[in-house]
Amino acid sequence: MGELVWGAAVSHTAGMRRIQEYDGETAGMQHVIACWGELRASLAAAEPDALIVIGSDHFHSFSYDFMPVFAVGRGATFRSWGEFGSRQAQTPGHGELADELHSGLVRSGFDPAGVAEMRLDHGFACPLEFLDPRLELPVVPLAITSFIPPLPSMARCLAMGEALGQVIAAQQVAQRVAVVGTGGLSHWIGMPETGRVGEEFDRYFLELFERADCDALGELDDERMCADAGPGSGELRCWLAALGATGSHGARRLAYLPSKGWITGVGLLELALS
């Protein structure tokens, strides 16, 4: 039987590797980088056999020709795109666990696509660069469409995460499993509002997330999220899936930075497992 031994919810930006002078944000950026180090240490201490990375694709691996709502990467290795200055590298996969997750989620009624050659863009590569710099830990990428309608509801993503947690517990190919949901918080990318941060929404969402108010989180709709936090907030679906997988016990906030330099509301949280 499998055991979920670590969980986190994190923002990603391609520029997060660089600390820069921007309107007094240097100290805040340094704190964020230090908190990545704390997450890296706690992940290593958990000694997982595999890491499930729940993220979104930014029109690199998927397109209007094929845009699955949920997709499980089933490869033995995953090559990153290296776009926007993110690292181009090979990441080991865990094919056996991916197959178990794929079939288990189908049996649970979520019908994810299984993708053998799923390349990873910065939404996956950025957190992996911080959490496992040597890229030694086998990963299973799980993509949730977060930008192109029709989008799964927040409640649906939370429920998918709950099913994911059940599949993790039932499988026998990876005894110790970790999960991270990556994306958000507020950001407007490639738009006239680029650089805007919806701090009020971010703090509201973080408060709900930290105490695992699943009813309120599941009721969030895209009209409000886009207006108050930008289209990039759609990636918070990945956070809800990770929260559901870990049993929705809440989270501990390590950092929040409404960063105009990184053009994103940046949050790092460790998920409670009980």
C-alpha positions as YAML, in Angstrom:
chain: A
units: angstrom
residues:
- id: 1
  name: MET
  ca: [0.00, 0.00, 0.00]
- id: 2
  name: GLY
  ca: [1.17, 3.52, -0.73]
- id: 3
  name: GLU
  ca: [1.62, 6.36, 1.71]
- id: 4
  name: LEU
  ca: [1.51, 10.08, 0.98]
- id: 5
  name: VAL
  ca: [4.52, 11.42, 2.89]
- id: 6
  name: TRP
  ca: [4.80, 15.07, 1.76]
- id: 7
  name: GLY
  ca: [2.75, 17.73, 0.06]
- id: 8
  name: ALA
  ca: [3.08, 21.36, -0.99]
- id: 9
  name: ALA
  ca: [1.39, 24.09, -3.01]
- id: 10
  name: VAL
  ca: [3.70, 26.57, -4.74]
- id: 11
  name: SER
  ca: [3.72, 29.35, -7.29]
- id: 12
  name: HIS
  ca: [6.04, 29.24, -10.26]
- id: 13
  name: THR
  ca: [7.54, 31.94, -12.47]
- id: 14
  name: ALA
  ca: [10.25, 31.57, -15.06]
- id: 15
  name: GLY
  ca: [12.06, 34.55, -13.54]
- id: 16
  name: MET
  ca: [11.96, 33.29, -9.96]
- id: 17
  name: ARG
  ca: [15.54, 32.03, -10.15]
- id: 18
  name: ARG
  ca: [16.76, 35.63, -10.15]
- id: 19
  name: ILE
  ca: [16.61, 38.01, -7.20]
- id: 20
  name: GLN
  ca: [16.39, 41.53, -8.53]
- id: 21
  name: GLU
  ca: [16.04, 45.06, -7.29]
- id: 22
  name: TYR
  ca: [12.45, 46.07, -7.88]
- id: 23
  name: ASP
  ca: [10.66, 48.61, -5.74]
- id: 24
  name: GLY
  ca: [12.09, 47.29, -2.47]
- id: 25
  name: GLU
  ca: [11.26, 43.62, -3.16]
- id: 26
  name: THR
  ca: [14.78, 42.23, -2.73]
- id: 27
  name: ALA
  ca: [14.30, 41.13, 0.88]
- id: 28
  name: GLY
  ca: [10.96, 39.52, 0.04]
- id: 29
  name: MET
  ca: [12.49, 37.67, -2.89]
- id: 30
  name: GLN
  ca: [15.34, 36.45, -0.70]
- id: 31
  name: HIS
  ca: [12.79, 35.15, 1.80]
- id: 32
  name: VAL
  ca: [10.94, 33.26, -0.95]
- id: 33
  name: ILE
  ca: [14.18, 31.61, -2.10]
- id: 34
  name: ALA
  ca: [15.00, 30.65, 1.49]
- id: 35
  name: CYS
  ca: [11.55, 29.09, 1.85]
- id: 36
  name: TRP
  ca: [12.15, 27.04, -1.30]
- id: 37
  name: GLY
  ca: [15.17, 25.70, 0.57]
- id: 38
  name: GLU
  ca: [12.96, 24.78, 3.51]
- id: 39
  name: LEU
  ca: [10.59, 22.89, 1.22]
- id: 40
  name: ARG
  ca: [13.50, 21.15, -0.49]
- id: 41
  name: ALA
  ca: [14.82, 19.99, 2.88]
- id: 42
  name: SER
  ca: [11.45, 18.72, 4.10]
- id: 43
  name: LEU
  ca: [10.89, 16.87, 0.82]
- id: 44
  name: ALA
  ca: [14.27, 15.18, 1.10]
- id: 45
  name: ALA
  ca: [13.59, 14.27, 4.74]
- id: 46
  name: ALA
  ca: [10.34, 12.57, 3.70]
- id: 47
  name: GLU
  ca: [12.35, 10.20, 1.46]
- id: 48
  name: PRO
  ca: [9.69, 9.72, -1.23]
- id: 49
  name: ASP
  ca: [10.00, 7.15, -3.97]
- id: 50
  name: ALA
  ca: [8.24, 9.48, -6.43]
- id: 51
  name: LEU
  ca: [6.90, 13.03, -6.71]
- id: 52
  name: ILE
  ca: [3.60, 13.80, -8.41]
- id: 53
  name: VAL
  ca: [3.73, 17.31, -9.89]
- id: 54
  name: ILE
  ca: [0.28, 18.75, -10.58]
- id: 55
  name: GLY
  ca: [0.60, 21.68, -12.96]
- id: 56
  name: SER
  ca: [-0.63, 23.34, -16.11]
- id: 57
  name: ASP
  ca: [0.76, 23.46, -19.62]
- id: 58
  name: HIS
  ca: [1.23, 26.86, -21.28]
- id: 59
  name: PHE
  ca: [0.61, 25.85, -24.92]
- id: 60
  name: HIS
  ca: [3.84, 23.91, -25.25]
- id: 61
  name: SER
  ca: [2.91, 20.24, -24.94]
- id: 62
  name: PHE
  ca: [-0.79, 20.76, -25.65]
- id: 63
  name: SER
  ca: [-2.67, 23.01, -28.07]
- id: 64
  name: TYR
  ca: [-6.14, 23.65, -29.44]
- id: 65
  name: ASP
  ca: [-5.69, 20.41, -31.44]
- id: 66
  name: PHE
  ca: [-5.44, 18.41, -28.21]
- id: 67
  name: MET
  ca: [-6.27, 20.03, -24.88]
- id: 68
  name: PRO
  ca: [-7.09, 17.35, -22.27]
- id: 69
  name: VAL
  ca: [-8.83, 18.45, -19.10]
- id: 70
  name: PHE
  ca: [-6.64, 16.07, -17.09]
- id: 71
  name: ALA
  ca: [-3.51, 14.32, -18.38]
- id: 72
  name: VAL
  ca: [-1.02, 11.93, -16.76]
- id: 73
  name: GLY
  ca: [2.54, 11.81, -18.09]
- id: 74
  name: ARG
  ca: [3.48, 8.15, -18.44]
- id: 75
  name: GLY
  ca: [7.02, 8.40, -19.76]
- id: 76
  name: ALA
  ca: [10.22, 6.88, -18.39]
- id: 77
  name: THR
  ca: [11.83, 10.32, -18.72]
- id: 78
  name: PHE
  ca: [10.52, 13.82, -19.37]
- id: 79
  name: ARG
  ca: [12.36, 16.46, -21.36]
- id: 80
  name: SER
  ca: [11.67, 20.08, -20.45]
- id: 81
  name: TRP
  ca: [11.09, 22.77, -23.06]
- id: 82
  name: GLY
  ca: [13.49, 25.27, -21.50]
- id: 83
  name: GLU
  ca: [11.33, 28.23, -22.46]
- id: 84
  name: PHE
  ca: [11.56, 31.69, -20.85]
- id: 85
  name: GLY
  ca: [14.99, 30.88, -19.47]
- id: 86
  name: SER
  ca: [13.86, 27.82, -17.53]
- id: 87
  name: ARG
  ca: [16.26, 24.89, -17.45]
- id: 88
  name: GLN
  ca: [16.27, 22.41, -20.31]
- id: 89
  name: ALA
  ca: [16.94, 18.99, -18.86]
- id: 90
  name: GLN
  ca: [15.85, 15.36, -18.58]
- id: 91
  name: THR
  ca: [13.75, 14.41, -15.56]
- id: 92
  name: PRO
  ca: [13.28, 10.74, -14.61]
- id: 93
  name: GLY
  ca: [9.74, 9.41, -14.60]
- id: 94
  name: HIS
  ca: [8.05, 6.66, -12.61]
- id: 95
  name: GLY
  ca: [6.20, 4.76, -15.30]
- id: 96
  name: GLU
  ca: [4.71, 2.13, -13.01]
- id: 97
  name: LEU
  ca: [3.18, 4.71, -10.68]
- id: 98
  name: ALA
  ca: [1.94, 6.73, -13.66]
- id: 99
  name: ASP
  ca: [0.14, 3.67, -15.02]
- id: 100
  name: GLU
  ca: [-1.48, 3.04, -11.65]
- id: 101
  name: LEU
  ca: [-2.60, 6.66, -11.36]
- id: 102
  name: HIS
  ca: [-3.91, 6.73, -14.91]
- id: 103
  name: SER
  ca: [-5.98, 3.57, -14.60]
- id: 104
  name: GLY
  ca: [-7.08, 4.37, -11.05]
- id: 105
  name: LEU
  ca: [-8.36, 7.84, -11.98]
- id: 106
  name: VAL
  ca: [-10.22, 6.38, -14.97]
- id: 107
  name: ARG
  ca: [-11.89, 3.87, -12.67]
- id: 108
  name: SER
  ca: [-12.81, 6.78, -10.39]
- id: 109
  name: GLY
  ca: [-14.58, 8.55, -13.25]
- id: 110
  name: PHE
  ca: [-12.10, 11.31, -14.09]
- id: 111
  name: ASP
  ca: [-10.87, 9.94, -17.44]
- id: 112
  name: PRO
  ca: [-7.44, 11.59, -17.76]
- id: 113
  name: ALA
  ca: [-5.48, 11.28, -20.98]
- id: 114
  name: GLY
  ca: [-2.34, 9.18, -20.76]
- id: 115
  name: VAL
  ca: [0.57, 10.91, -22.49]
- id: 116
  name: ALA
  ca: [3.76, 8.95, -23.16]
- id: 117
  name: GLU
  ca: [5.83, 11.84, -24.57]
- id: 118
  name: MET
  ca: [4.78, 14.69, -22.29]
- id: 119
  name: ARG
  ca: [7.38, 17.43, -22.29]
- id: 120
  name: LEU
  ca: [7.48, 19.78, -19.31]
- id: 121
  name: ASP
  ca: [7.26, 23.55, -19.55]
- id: 122
  name: HIS
  ca: [8.24, 26.06, -16.86]
- id: 123
  name: GLY
  ca: [5.10, 25.28, -14.85]
- id: 124
  name: PHE
  ca: [6.69, 21.93, -14.00]
- id: 125
  name: ALA
  ca: [10.38, 22.71, -14.52]
- id: 126
  name: CYS
  ca: [10.49, 25.73, -12.21]
- id: 127
  name: PRO
  ca: [9.33, 23.96, -9.02]
- id: 128
  name: LEU
  ca: [11.46, 20.90, -9.86]
- id: 129
  name: GLU
  ca: [14.53, 23.10, -10.20]
- id: 130
  name: PHE
  ca: [14.01, 24.31, -6.64]
- id: 131
  name: LEU
  ca: [12.77, 21.09, -5.04]
- id: 132
  name: ASP
  ca: [15.15, 18.62, -6.69]
- id: 133
  name: PRO
  ca: [18.01, 20.53, -8.32]
- id: 134
  name: ARG
  ca: [19.80, 17.36, -9.44]
- id: 135
  name: LEU
  ca: [16.59, 15.95, -10.91]
- id: 136
  name: GLU
  ca: [17.13, 12.57, -9.28]
- id: 137
  name: LEU
  ca: [13.63, 11.98, -7.87]
- id: 138
  name: PRO
  ca: [11.28, 10.17, -10.28]
- id: 139
  name: VAL
  ca: [8.26, 12.28, -11.11]
- id: 140
  name: VAL
  ca: [4.77, 11.80, -12.50]
- id: 141
  name: PRO
  ca: [3.43, 14.98, -14.10]
- id: 142
  name: LEU
  ca: [-0.33, 15.48, -13.90]
- id: 143
  name: ALA
  ca: [-1.60, 18.35, -16.02]
- id: 144
  name: ILE
  ca: [-4.88, 20.21, -15.48]
- id: 145
  name: THR
  ca: [-6.07, 22.58, -18.18]
- id: 146
  name: SER
  ca: [-6.26, 25.97, -16.54]
- id: 147
  name: PHE
  ca: [-6.70, 28.56, -19.29]
- id: 148
  name: ILE
  ca: [-8.80, 27.29, -22.20]
- id: 149
  name: PRO
  ca: [-12.54, 26.66, -21.71]
- id: 150
  name: PRO
  ca: [-14.24, 24.43, -20.97]
- id: 151
  name: LEU
  ca: [-12.41, 24.36, -17.65]
- id: 152
  name: PRO
  ca: [-13.05, 21.90, -14.82]
- id: 153
  name: SER
  ca: [-14.65, 23.57, -11.83]
- id: 154
  name: MET
  ca: [-12.63, 24.15, -8.71]
- id: 155
  name: ALA
  ca: [-14.85, 21.62, -6.93]
- id: 156
  name: ARG
  ca: [-14.14, 19.07, -9.67]
- id: 157
  name: CYS
  ca: [-10.39, 19.52, -9.25]
- id: 158
  name: LEU
  ca: [-10.67, 19.12, -5.50]
- id: 159
  name: ALA
  ca: [-12.64, 15.90, -6.04]
- id: 160
  name: MET
  ca: [-10.08, 14.67, -8.54]
- id: 161
  name: GLY
  ca: [-7.39, 15.25, -5.92]
- id: 162
  name: GLU
  ca: [-9.37, 13.24, -3.39]
- id: 163
  name: ALA
  ca: [-9.58, 10.37, -5.89]
- id: 164
  name: LEU
  ca: [-5.85, 10.74, -6.56]
- id: 165
  name: GLY
  ca: [-5.15, 10.33, -2.85]
- id: 166
  name: GLN
  ca: [-7.21, 7.15, -2.77]
- id: 167
  name: VAL
  ca: [-5.33, 5.74, -5.77]
- id: 168
  name: ILE
  ca: [-1.99, 6.57, -4.15]
- id: 169
  name: ALA
  ca: [-3.03, 4.70, -1.02]
- id: 170
  name: ALA
  ca: [-4.24, 1.66, -2.97]
- id: 171
  name: GLN
  ca: [-1.30, 1.16, -5.35]
- id: 172
  name: GLN
  ca: [1.74, -0.96, -4.49]
- id: 173
  name: VAL
  ca: [4.45, 0.19, -6.91]
- id: 174
  name: ALA
  ca: [5.64, 3.24, -4.92]
- id: 175
  name: GLN
  ca: [5.50, 2.95, -1.16]
- id: 176
  name: ARG
  ca: [6.27, 6.59, -0.34]
- id: 177
  name: VAL
  ca: [4.75, 9.31, -2.53]
- id: 178
  name: ALA
  ca: [4.97, 13.11, -2.46]
- id: 179
  name: VAL
  ca: [2.74, 15.61, -4.28]
- id: 180
  name: VAL
  ca: [3.05, 19.27, -5.19]
- id: 181
  name: GLY
  ca: [0.45, 21.51, -6.81]
- id: 182
  name: THR
  ca: [1.98, 24.39, -8.74]
- id: 183
  name: GLY
  ca: [0.65, 27.63, -10.22]
- id: 184
  name: GLY
  ca: [-0.92, 30.95, -9.31]
- id: 185
  name: LEU
  ca: [-1.48, 33.00, -7.34]
- id: 186
  name: SER
  ca: [-2.75, 36.15, -9.10]
- id: 187
  name: HIS
  ca: [-1.12, 37.17, -12.36]
- id: 188
  name: TRP
  ca: [-1.92, 38.69, -15.72]
- id: 189
  name: ILE
  ca: [0.59, 37.50, -18.35]
- id: 190
  name: GLY
  ca: [0.81, 38.77, -21.93]
- id: 191
  name: MET
  ca: [-1.89, 41.34, -21.30]
- id: 192
  name: PRO
  ca: [-2.01, 45.12, -20.78]
- id: 193
  name: GLU
  ca: [-2.33, 44.37, -17.04]
- id: 194
  name: THR
  ca: [0.93, 42.38, -16.94]
- id: 195
  name: GLY
  ca: [2.67, 43.19, -13.69]
- id: 196
  name: ARG
  ca: [-0.56, 43.69, -11.77]
- id: 197
  name: VAL
  ca: [-0.97, 41.57, -8.63]
- id: 198
  name: GLY
  ca: [-4.36, 40.92, -7.00]
- id: 199
  name: GLU
  ca: [-3.15, 40.99, -3.43]
- id: 200
  name: GLU
  ca: [-6.63, 41.19, -1.91]
- id: 201
  name: PHE
  ca: [-7.75, 38.04, -3.72]
- id: 202
  name: ASP
  ca: [-4.47, 36.26, -2.94]
- id: 203
  name: ARG
  ca: [-4.82, 36.83, 0.78]
- id: 204
  name: TYR
  ca: [-8.47, 35.77, 0.70]
- id: 205
  name: PHE
  ca: [-7.61, 32.58, -1.17]
- id: 206
  name: LEU
  ca: [-4.66, 31.79, 1.10]
- id: 207
  name: GLU
  ca: [-6.82, 32.14, 4.18]
- id: 208
  name: LEU
  ca: [-9.36, 29.68, 2.76]
- id: 209
  name: PHE
  ca: [-6.63, 27.32, 1.62]
- id: 210
  name: GLU
  ca: [-4.71, 27.29, 4.87]
- id: 211
  name: ARG
  ca: [-7.76, 26.25, 6.85]
- id: 212
  name: ALA
  ca: [-8.99, 23.93, 4.05]
- id: 213
  name: ASP
  ca: [-12.38, 25.62, 3.65]
- id: 214
  name: CYS
  ca: [-13.25, 23.25, 0.81]
- id: 215
  name: ASP
  ca: [-16.82, 24.49, 0.43]
- id: 216
  name: ALA
  ca: [-15.70, 28.08, -0.20]
- id: 217
  name: LEU
  ca: [-12.76, 27.00, -2.36]
- id: 218
  name: GLY
  ca: [-14.98, 24.77, -4.49]
- id: 219
  name: GLU
  ca: [-17.43, 27.61, -5.08]
- id: 220
  name: LEU
  ca: [-14.83, 29.95, -6.58]
- id: 221
  name: ASP
  ca: [-15.73, 30.67, -10.20]
- id: 222
  name: ASP
  ca: [-13.63, 31.83, -13.11]
- id: 223
  name: GLU
  ca: [-15.47, 35.10, -13.61]
- id: 224
  name: ARG
  ca: [-14.47, 36.30, -10.17]
- id: 225
  name: MET
  ca: [-10.99, 34.79, -10.31]
- id: 226
  name: CYS
  ca: [-10.17, 36.37, -13.68]
- id: 227
  name: ALA
  ca: [-11.49, 39.76, -12.59]
- id: 228
  name: ASP
  ca: [-9.74, 39.83, -9.20]
- id: 229
  name: ALA
  ca: [-6.65, 37.72, -9.85]
- id: 230
  name: GLY
  ca: [-6.15, 37.47, -13.61]
- id: 231
  name: PRO
  ca: [-6.35, 34.49, -15.96]
- id: 232
  name: GLY
  ca: [-3.24, 33.00, -14.33]
- id: 233
  name: SER
  ca: [-5.25, 32.31, -11.20]
- id: 234
  name: GLY
  ca: [-6.87, 29.43, -13.07]
- id: 235
  name: GLU
  ca: [-3.77, 27.43, -12.15]
- id: 236
  name: LEU
  ca: [-5.02, 27.32, -8.55]
- id: 237
  name: ARG
  ca: [-6.95, 24.26, -9.69]
- id: 238
  name: CYS
  ca: [-3.64, 22.45, -9.24]
- id: 239
  name: TRP
  ca: [-3.43, 23.62, -5.62]
- id: 240
  name: LEU
  ca: [-6.91, 22.27, -4.92]
- id: 241
  name: ALA
  ca: [-6.04, 18.91, -6.47]
- id: 242
  name: ALA
  ca: [-2.97, 18.66, -4.22]
- id: 243
  name: LEU
  ca: [-5.03, 19.70, -1.20]
- id: 244
  name: GLY
  ca: [-7.59, 16.99, -1.95]
- id: 245
  name: ALA
  ca: [-4.88, 14.37, -2.44]
- id: 246
  name: THR
  ca: [-3.44, 15.06, 1.01]
- id: 247
  name: GLY
  ca: [-6.82, 14.79, 2.71]
- id: 248
  name: SER
  ca: [-7.72, 18.50, 2.92]
- id: 249
  name: HIS
  ca: [-6.20, 19.04, 6.35]
- id: 250
  name: GLY
  ca: [-4.99, 22.54, 5.54]
- id: 251
  name: ALA
  ca: [-1.57, 24.06, 5.00]
- id: 252
  name: ARG
  ca: [1.21, 26.06, 6.62]
- id: 253
  name: ARG
  ca: [2.21, 29.22, 4.81]
- id: 254
  name: LEU
  ca: [5.94, 29.72, 4.40]
- id: 255
  name: ALA
  ca: [5.85, 32.79, 2.18]
- id: 256
  name: TYR
  ca: [3.60, 35.20, 0.34]
- id: 257
  name: LEU
  ca: [5.01, 37.99, -1.83]
- id: 258
  name: PRO
  ca: [2.85, 40.20, -4.06]
- id: 259
  name: SER
  ca: [5.71, 40.66, -6.49]
- id: 260
  name: LYS
  ca: [5.66, 43.14, -9.33]
- id: 261
  name: GLY
  ca: [9.21, 42.12, -10.16]
- id: 262
  name: TRP
  ca: [8.14, 38.53, -10.69]
- id: 263
  name: ILE
  ca: [4.74, 39.78, -11.99]
- id: 264
  name: THR
  ca: [2.96, 37.26, -9.78]
- id: 265
  name: GLY
  ca: [1.47, 36.84, -6.36]
- id: 266
  name: VAL
  ca: [3.93, 34.24, -5.08]
- id: 267
  name: GLY
  ca: [2.93, 31.75, -2.40]
- id: 268
  name: LEU
  ca: [4.73, 28.75, -0.91]
- id: 269
  name: LEU
  ca: [2.85, 26.45, 1.46]
- id: 270
  name: GLU
  ca: [3.48, 23.03, 2.97]
- id: 271
  name: LEU
  ca: [0.38, 20.85, 3.14]
- id: 272
  name: ALA
  ca: [-0.69, 19.16, 6.35]
- id: 273
  name: LEU
  ca: [-1.04, 15.38, 6.08]
- id: 274
  name: SER
  ca: [-3.23, 14.91, 9.17]
...
